[in-house]
């Protein structure tokens, strides 16, 4: 279906792709993996016509493509679904699906009834039941993703490219996505699937291609590699275990945060937990279990309707982010770009954002002091950037995440809450973030980590608290922590 021959692409000072040769077959799910900066995004944009290659040839469906543009790529049957959806929230589902390709009737006017009928047909092809008249802003992220895929079907898609499609969904929603991709594969659609979640690769891919430093490392049948081999190919070194060794329970300190009978916005129902100094506590559960709402309640990001939060012996019935910061609590949100970073600002400004008083004199920010702090944190957390003045918008996901962690590590004297700390980052960056978490725990910080990746929960947690339907359904320690035990607690029936 797609053949790339000797594709090269350079940007000022950077060789993004070096002589890439790759073939994608019709009716296969072809995984594309590699660390951030490996060249995956550049290759996708070349296939989609967003970038022009410096050299090489592209052949698609038996025809050589020249001077590809996004419009001509779509006409040819190539469609890309990026991690950030291209949807208009205040238009209906049907209007979004056919935007630019409106169904028209007499006199060239939009035929809304036909548009609605065609939208229903496309959504039914994906096996989803979404009201075509609903505003996209009212949909879940998973349903918005289905609208994006429906847009591709308008053009009789032959090649569908998905960039980190499960970065914002997991559990049942991800399983439904996989089922729909397999249905498209059965229709002969070629699918390129880009993901940092290796478990997904082994679940749905037929073949996998590894990129590293802009070069094609290998393409192989997925059955011919295991997780350890794939990681080794991606990072260029053997990683027998990407998780740092766990410390003995005797090294954990006193309880520094105690939440009792917390209720948050109907999503958390009388849930209780304790966090100890120096301990990494995993908070596991299915999507919708109330994990993020629980964490936001502890930090004051959502109002606690009942219950108490005790921090270092001081009890509160109401918590706010300002009070949480004052009491030594930090919070790394799961929405890195939307809520975690000020994307228009530089590294220095983002690192000091949670404690501006430390760099303020006479009501003005002391930029020299801010720069000095940023330089120190860049070195301490091994943040890859040109310096404190680097725009965070230009950085990889893993390094953006380390900027946020550095910010909160400066202020959280007692507790650091991490919501999906490695979402959308490559395996090398994950390893770095795990090291940072371990270092902070060794300093006596109590860490609460929310993660939808079970290997991460098992590999990093000294103790695991599992939530189900807004309540704590169980707790696991030491050798009790395994996938079967976590899933059993996450899916067991909970009394109303």
Secondary structure, DSSP 8 states (H G I E B T S, - for coil): -EEEEEEEEEETTEEEEEEEEEEE-TT-EEEEE--TTSSHHHHHHHHHTSS--SEEEEEETTEEE-S--HHHHHHHTEEEE-SS----TTSBHHHHHTTTS--B-GGG-B-HHHHHHHHHHHHHHTT----TTSBGGGS-HHHHHHHHHHHHHHTT-SEEEEESTTSS--THHHHHHHHHHHHHHHTT-EEEEE-S-HHHHHHH-SEEEEEETTEEEEEEEGGG--HHHHHHHHHTS--S-SS-----GGG---EEEEEEEEEETTTEEEEEEEEETT-EEEEE--TTSSHHHHHHHHHTSS-EEEEEEEETTEEESS--HHHHHHTTEEEE-S-IIIII--TTSBHHHHHTGGGGGGGEETTEE-HHHHHHHHHHHHHHTT--SS-TT-BGGGS-HHHHHHHHHHHHHHH-SSEEEEESTTTT--HHHHHHHHHHHHHHHHTT-EEEEE-S-HHHHHHH-SEEEEEETTEEEEEEEGGG--HHHHHHHHHS----
